[in-house]
Amino acid sequence: MAISLDRLVGFHQKALSVRSDRMEVISGNLANSNTPGYKARDIDFNKAMKSAQYDQGGLVKTHDKHLSGRSQMQAEIEFRVPDQADTGDGNTVDAQVERNNFLENGMRYQAGLMILTGKIKGMRKALGGGQG
């Protein structure tokens, strides 16, 4: 029986990748919270995961000169609709909202990592005949 690691961890690996990308975007928002004219951005996790599932069985590069496509992060970054009124400088970053999103995303990243670690431990145990 063939073992497919992609089937075992594929979804969770992609989820961790999207969460990691989202951490970078939120960090950029926090870093620019006082930059006039800066527009807050975010990655829609559900939309990014649907895109990742579509890409999984999708296009194949058939020639060396074909473009490999854009990264997952670049494909899913969107401007966030501001929750607060314009303060006059055009900046749409709400630092408290960004901090909360950062913490929530971090906790979800840790949970995903724990699930992935459990799956790998289970696979190692199965391969080792119940030991390990």
VEXGUVO-27389 format. One line per 5 residues: number of its first residue (from 0); their letters; for each residue x, y, z of N, C-alpha, C. Coordinates in Angstrom, 1 decimal. Example, Ala and Ser with C-alpha at 12.3 -4.5 7.8 and 13.67 -1.06 7.14 Angstrom:
<pts>
0 = AS = 13.2 -5.7 7.8 12.3 -4.5 7.8 13.2 -3.3 7.8 | 12.8 -2.2 7.1 13.7 -1.1 7.1 12.9 0.0 7.9
</pts>
This chain:
<pts>
0 = MAISL = 0.8 -1.2 0.0 0.0 0.0 0.0 0.9 1.2 0.0 | 0.7 2.1 -0.9 1.5 3.4 -1.0 1.0 4.4 0.0 | 2.0 5.1 0.6 1.7 6.1 1.5 1.8 7.5 0.9 | 0.8 8.3 0.9 0.8 9.6 0.3 1.0 10.6 1.4 | 2.1 11.2 1.6 2.3 12.2 2.6 1.5 13.5 2.2
5 = DRLVG = 1.3 13.8 1.0 0.5 14.9 0.6 -0.9 14.8 1.1 | -1.4 13.6 1.0 -2.8 13.3 1.5 -2.9 13.4 3.0 | -1.8 13.0 3.7 -1.7 13.1 5.1 -1.6 14.5 5.6 | -0.7 15.3 5.1 -0.4 16.6 5.6 -0.7 17.7 4.7 | -1.1 17.5 3.5 -1.2 18.5 2.5 -2.0 19.7 2.9
10 = FHQKA = -3.3 19.5 3.4 -4.1 20.6 3.8 -3.5 21.4 4.9 | -3.0 20.7 5.9 -2.4 21.4 7.1 -1.2 22.2 6.7 | -0.4 21.6 5.8 0.8 22.4 5.4 0.4 23.6 4.7 | -0.6 23.6 3.8 -1.1 24.7 3.1 -1.7 25.8 4.1 | -2.4 25.3 5.0 -3.0 26.1 6.0 -2.0 26.9 6.8
15 = LSVRS = -0.9 26.2 7.2 0.2 26.8 7.9 0.9 27.9 7.1 | 1.0 27.6 5.8 1.7 28.5 4.9 0.8 29.8 4.7 | -0.5 29.6 4.6 -1.4 30.8 4.5 -1.3 31.6 5.8 | -1.4 30.9 6.9 -1.3 31.6 8.2 0.0 32.4 8.4 | 1.1 31.8 7.9 2.4 32.5 8.0 2.4 33.7 7.1
20 = DRMEV = 1.9 33.6 5.9 1.8 34.7 5.0 0.9 35.8 5.6 | -0.2 35.4 6.3 -1.1 36.4 6.9 -0.4 37.1 8.1 | 0.5 36.4 8.8 1.2 37.1 9.9 2.1 38.2 9.3 | 2.7 37.9 8.2 3.6 39.0 7.5 2.8 40.2 7.1 | 1.6 40.0 6.6 0.7 41.1 6.1 0.3 41.9 7.4
25 = ISGNL = -0.2 41.2 8.4 -0.6 41.9 9.6 0.5 42.7 10.3 | 1.7 42.1 10.3 2.9 42.8 10.8 3.2 44.0 10.0 | 3.0 43.9 8.7 3.2 45.1 7.9 2.2 46.2 8.2 | 1.0 45.8 8.5 0.0 46.8 8.9 0.4 47.5 10.2 | 0.8 46.7 11.2 1.2 47.3 12.5 2.4 48.2 12.3
30 = ANSNT = 3.3 47.8 11.5 4.5 48.6 11.3 4.2 49.9 10.6 | 3.1 50.0 9.8 2.7 51.2 9.1 1.5 51.9 9.7 | 1.2 51.6 11.0 0.0 52.2 11.6 0.1 53.7 11.7 | 1.2 54.3 11.6 1.3 55.7 11.7 1.8 56.4 10.4 | 1.8 55.6 9.3 2.2 56.1 8.0 1.0 56.7 7.3
35 = PGYKA = 1.1 58.0 7.0 -0.1 58.6 6.3 -0.3 58.0 5.0 | -1.6 57.7 4.7 -2.1 57.2 3.4 -1.9 55.7 3.3 | -1.4 55.0 4.3 -1.2 53.5 4.3 -2.6 52.9 4.4 | -2.9 51.9 3.6 -4.2 51.2 3.6 -3.9 49.8 4.2 | -4.7 49.4 5.2 -4.5 48.1 5.8 -4.9 47.0 4.8
40 = RDIDF = -4.1 45.9 4.9 -4.3 44.8 4.0 -4.5 43.5 4.8 | -5.1 42.5 4.2 -5.3 41.2 4.9 -5.4 40.1 3.8 | -5.3 38.9 4.3 -5.5 37.7 3.5 -6.7 37.0 4.0 | -7.7 36.8 3.1 -8.9 36.0 3.5 -8.5 34.5 3.5 | -8.4 33.9 4.7 -8.0 32.6 4.8 -8.8 31.6 4.0
45 = NKAMK = -10.1 31.7 4.1 -11.0 30.7 3.4 -10.8 30.8 1.9 | -10.7 32.0 1.4 -10.5 32.2 0.0 -9.1 31.7 -0.5 | -8.1 31.9 0.4 -6.8 31.4 0.0 -6.7 29.9 0.0 | -7.4 29.2 1.0 -7.5 27.8 1.0 -8.2 27.2 -0.2 | -9.3 27.9 -0.6 -10.0 27.4 -1.8 -9.1 27.5 -3.0
50 = SAQYD = -8.4 28.6 -3.1 -7.5 28.8 -4.2 -6.4 27.7 -4.2 | -5.9 27.4 -3.0 -4.8 26.4 -2.9 -5.4 25.0 -3.3 | -6.6 24.7 -2.9 -7.2 23.4 -3.3 -7.4 23.4 -4.9 | -7.8 24.5 -5.4 -7.9 24.6 -6.9 -6.6 24.4 -7.6 | -5.5 25.0 -7.0 -4.2 25.0 -7.6 -3.6 23.6 -7.5
55 = QGGLV = -4.0 22.8 -6.5 -3.4 21.5 -6.3 -3.6 20.6 -7.5 | -4.7 20.6 -8.1 -5.0 19.7 -9.2 -4.9 20.5 -10.5 | -4.4 21.7 -10.5 -4.5 22.6 -11.6 -3.5 22.5 -12.6 | -2.9 23.6 -13.0 -2.1 23.8 -14.1 -0.7 23.1 -13.9 | -0.2 22.6 -15.0 1.1 22.0 -15.0 2.0 22.8 -16.0
60 = KTHDK = 3.2 23.1 -15.5 4.2 23.8 -16.3 4.7 22.8 -17.4 | 4.4 23.1 -18.7 4.8 22.1 -19.7 6.0 22.5 -20.5 | 6.5 23.7 -20.3 7.6 24.2 -21.1 8.5 25.1 -20.2 | 9.8 25.1 -20.3 10.8 25.8 -19.5 10.5 27.3 -19.5 | 9.9 27.8 -20.6 9.7 29.3 -20.7 8.4 29.7 -20.1
65 = HLSGR = 7.6 28.8 -19.7 6.3 29.1 -19.0 6.6 29.8 -17.7 | 5.7 30.7 -17.3 5.8 31.3 -16.0 5.3 30.4 -15.0 | 5.9 30.4 -13.8 5.5 29.5 -12.7 4.3 30.0 -12.0 | 3.9 31.2 -12.2 2.7 31.7 -11.6 3.1 32.6 -10.4 | 2.1 33.2 -9.8 2.4 34.1 -8.6 2.3 33.3 -7.3
70 = SQMQA = 2.9 33.8 -6.3 2.8 33.1 -5.0 1.4 33.2 -4.4 | 1.2 32.3 -3.5 -0.1 32.3 -2.8 -0.4 33.6 -2.2 | 0.6 34.1 -1.5 0.4 35.4 -0.8 0.1 36.5 -1.7 | 0.7 36.7 -2.8 0.4 37.7 -3.7 -1.0 37.6 -4.3 | -1.4 36.4 -4.4 -2.7 36.2 -5.1 -3.9 36.5 -4.2
75 = EIEFR = -3.7 36.5 -2.9 -4.8 36.6 -2.0 -4.8 37.9 -1.1 | -3.8 38.8 -1.2 -3.8 40.0 -0.4 -4.9 41.0 -0.9 | -5.7 41.5 0.0 -6.7 42.4 -0.3 -6.7 43.6 0.7 | -7.2 44.7 0.3 -7.3 45.8 1.2 -8.5 45.5 2.2 | -8.2 45.9 3.4 -9.3 45.7 4.5 -10.2 46.9 4.5
80 = VPDQA = -11.5 46.6 4.7 -12.5 47.7 4.8 -12.3 48.2 6.2 | -12.1 49.5 6.3 -11.8 50.1 7.7 -13.1 50.1 8.5 | -12.8 49.9 9.9 -13.9 49.9 10.8 -14.1 51.2 11.5 | -13.1 52.1 11.3 -13.1 53.4 12.0 -13.2 54.5 10.9 | -13.6 55.7 11.3 -13.7 56.8 10.4 -12.3 57.3 10.1
85 = DTGDG = -12.1 57.9 9.0 -10.8 58.4 8.5 -10.4 59.5 9.5 | -9.1 59.4 10.0 -8.6 60.3 10.9 -8.0 61.6 10.2 | -8.1 61.6 8.9 -7.6 62.7 8.2 -6.3 62.5 7.4 | -5.6 61.5 7.8 -4.3 61.2 7.1 -4.4 60.1 6.1 | -5.6 59.5 5.9 -5.8 58.5 4.9 -5.3 57.1 5.4
90 = NTVDA = -4.8 56.9 6.6 -4.4 55.6 7.1 -5.6 54.9 7.6 | -5.7 53.6 7.2 -6.9 52.8 7.6 -6.6 51.7 8.6 | -5.4 51.8 9.2 -4.9 50.7 10.1 -5.5 51.1 11.5 | -6.2 50.1 12.1 -6.7 50.2 13.5 -5.8 49.3 14.3 | -4.8 49.8 15.0 -3.8 49.0 15.7 -4.4 48.0 16.6
95 = QVERN = -5.5 48.3 17.3 -6.0 47.3 18.2 -6.6 46.1 17.4 | -7.3 46.4 16.3 -7.8 45.3 15.5 -6.7 44.5 14.9 | -5.6 45.1 14.5 -4.5 44.4 14.0 -3.8 43.5 15.0 | -3.7 44.0 16.2 -3.1 43.2 17.3 -4.0 42.0 17.6 | -5.3 42.2 17.6 -6.2 41.1 17.9 -6.1 40.0 16.8
100 = NFLEN = -6.1 40.5 15.5 -6.0 39.6 14.4 -4.7 38.8 14.4 | -3.6 39.5 14.8 -2.3 38.9 14.9 -2.3 37.8 16.0 | -2.9 38.1 17.1 -2.9 37.1 18.2 -3.8 35.9 17.8 | -5.0 36.1 17.2 -5.9 35.1 16.8 -5.2 34.2 15.7 | -4.6 34.8 14.7 -3.9 34.1 13.7 -2.8 33.3 14.3
105 = GMRYQ = -2.0 33.8 15.2 -0.9 33.1 15.9 -1.4 31.9 16.6 | -2.5 32.0 17.3 -3.1 30.8 18.0 -3.6 29.8 17.0 | -4.2 30.2 15.9 -4.6 29.2 14.9 -3.4 28.5 14.3 | -2.3 29.3 14.1 -1.1 28.7 13.5 -0.6 27.6 14.5 | -0.5 28.0 15.8 -0.1 27.0 16.8 -0.9 25.7 16.8
110 = AGLMI = -2.3 25.9 16.7 -3.2 24.8 16.7 -2.9 23.9 15.4 | -2.8 24.5 14.3 -2.5 23.8 13.1 -1.2 23.0 13.2 | -0.2 23.7 13.8 1.1 23.0 14.0 1.0 21.8 14.9 | 0.2 21.9 15.9 -0.1 20.8 16.8 -0.8 19.6 16.1 | -1.7 19.9 15.2 -2.4 18.9 14.5 -1.5 18.2 13.5
115 = LTGKI = -0.7 19.0 12.8 0.3 18.5 11.9 1.3 17.6 12.6 | 1.8 18.0 13.7 2.7 17.2 14.5 2.1 15.9 14.9 | 0.9 15.9 15.4 0.2 14.7 15.7 0.0 13.7 14.6 | -0.3 14.3 13.4 -0.4 13.4 12.2 1.0 12.7 11.9 | 2.0 13.5 12.0 3.4 13.0 11.7 3.8 11.9 12.8
120 = KGMRK = 3.5 12.2 14.0 3.7 11.2 15.1 3.0 9.9 14.9 | 1.7 10.1 14.5 0.9 8.9 14.2 1.5 8.1 13.0 | 1.9 8.8 12.0 2.5 8.1 10.8 3.8 7.4 11.3 | 4.6 8.0 12.1 5.9 7.4 12.6 5.6 6.2 13.4 | 4.5 6.3 14.2 4.1 5.1 15.0 3.7 4.0 14.2
125 = ALGGG = 2.9 4.3 13.1 2.4 3.2 12.2 3.5 2.6 11.5 | 4.5 3.4 11.0 5.7 2.8 10.3 6.6 2.0 11.2 | 6.6 2.4 12.5 7.5 1.7 13.4 6.8 0.5 14.1 | 5.6 0.1 13.6 5.0 -1.0 14.2 4.4 -0.8 15.6 | 4.0 0.4 15.8 3.4 0.8 17.1 4.3 1.3 18.1
130 = QG = 5.6 1.4 17.8 6.6 1.9 18.7 7.0 3.4 18.3 | 7.2 4.3 19.2 7.7 5.6 18.9 6.8 6.6 18.8
</pts>
